[in-house]
């Protein structure tokens, strides 16, 4: 069973662990130049292999925090981490 959360995908391995990938949209450049064609394409990035479920969740949380374009102190980071973790946990809750 493949598990998807937002743009992340957890694929089970034979060792009862997961491979973690992230999909993203990339703008297409003209060959040999730095100009963009206006087109986009979907690509995937490998984020880890043979990881536990908990490790995958932590990698997702850290990636989301790492890609916020702001500067913060340790207290602010922990506050944001808890907020992101709560959002992730709420998405996993069953009704």
C-alpha positions as CSV (number, residue, x, y, z in Angstrom):
1,X,0.0,0.0,0.0
2,X,1.4,3.4,-1.0
3,X,0.7,6.2,1.4
4,X,0.4,9.8,0.1
5,X,0.4,13.0,2.1
6,X,0.3,16.3,0.2
7,X,3.2,16.0,-2.3
8,X,5.0,13.2,-0.4
9,X,4.8,9.5,-1.1
10,X,5.8,6.6,1.2
11,X,6.3,3.3,-0.6
12,X,6.7,0.1,1.5
13,X,9.8,-2.0,1.1
14,X,10.2,-5.8,1.7
15,X,11.8,-5.0,5.1
16,X,8.6,-3.4,6.5
17,X,10.0,0.1,6.1
18,X,9.4,2.9,3.6
19,X,11.1,4.8,0.7
20,X,10.1,8.4,0.8
21,X,9.8,10.6,-2.3
22,X,8.5,14.1,-3.0
23,X,6.9,15.3,-6.2
24,X,7.2,18.9,-7.4
25,X,6.5,21.0,-10.4
26,X,9.6,22.3,-12.3
27,X,9.7,25.0,-15.0
28,X,11.1,23.9,-18.3
29,X,14.2,25.8,-19.6
30,X,15.1,26.2,-23.3
31,X,18.0,24.0,-24.2
32,X,21.4,25.8,-23.7
33,X,19.9,28.9,-22.2
34,X,18.5,30.2,-18.8
35,X,15.2,31.2,-20.4
36,X,12.1,29.3,-19.5
37,X,9.6,28.1,-22.1
38,X,6.5,28.7,-19.9
39,X,5.9,24.9,-19.7
40,X,6.1,22.9,-16.5
41,X,6.6,19.2,-15.7
42,X,6.2,17.0,-12.7
43,X,9.3,15.5,-11.2
44,X,10.1,13.4,-8.1
45,X,12.9,13.6,-5.6
46,X,14.1,10.7,-3.5
47,X,14.2,11.8,0.1
48,X,15.2,8.5,1.8
49,X,15.3,4.8,1.5
50,X,14.4,2.0,3.9
51,X,13.2,4.4,6.6
52,X,10.8,3.7,9.5
53,X,7.4,5.3,9.4
54,X,8.3,7.7,12.2
55,X,11.5,8.7,10.4
56,X,9.5,9.5,7.2
57,X,7.1,11.7,9.2
58,X,10.0,13.6,10.8
59,X,11.7,14.0,7.3
60,X,8.4,15.5,6.0
61,X,8.2,17.9,8.9
62,X,11.8,19.0,8.7
63,X,11.5,19.5,4.9
64,X,8.4,21.6,5.3
65,X,10.1,23.8,7.9
66,X,13.4,24.0,6.1
67,X,11.7,25.4,3.0
68,X,10.0,28.3,4.7
69,X,11.7,31.5,3.7
70,X,12.1,33.1,7.2
71,X,14.6,33.5,9.9
72,X,13.7,32.4,13.4
73,X,15.2,31.5,16.8
74,X,15.1,28.1,18.5
75,X,11.9,28.9,20.3
76,X,10.2,29.9,17.1
77,X,11.5,26.8,15.3
78,X,10.1,24.5,18.0
79,X,6.7,26.3,17.9
80,X,6.5,25.9,14.1
81,X,7.6,22.3,14.4
82,X,4.8,21.5,16.8
83,X,2.3,23.3,14.6
84,X,3.4,21.3,11.5
85,X,3.4,18.1,13.5
86,X,-0.1,18.8,14.8
87,X,-1.3,19.4,11.3
88,X,0.2,16.1,10.1
89,X,-1.3,14.2,13.0
90,X,-4.7,15.7,12.4
91,X,-4.5,14.6,8.8
92,X,-3.8,11.0,10.0
93,X,-6.6,10.8,12.5
94,X,-9.5,8.5,11.7
95,X,-13.1,9.7,12.1
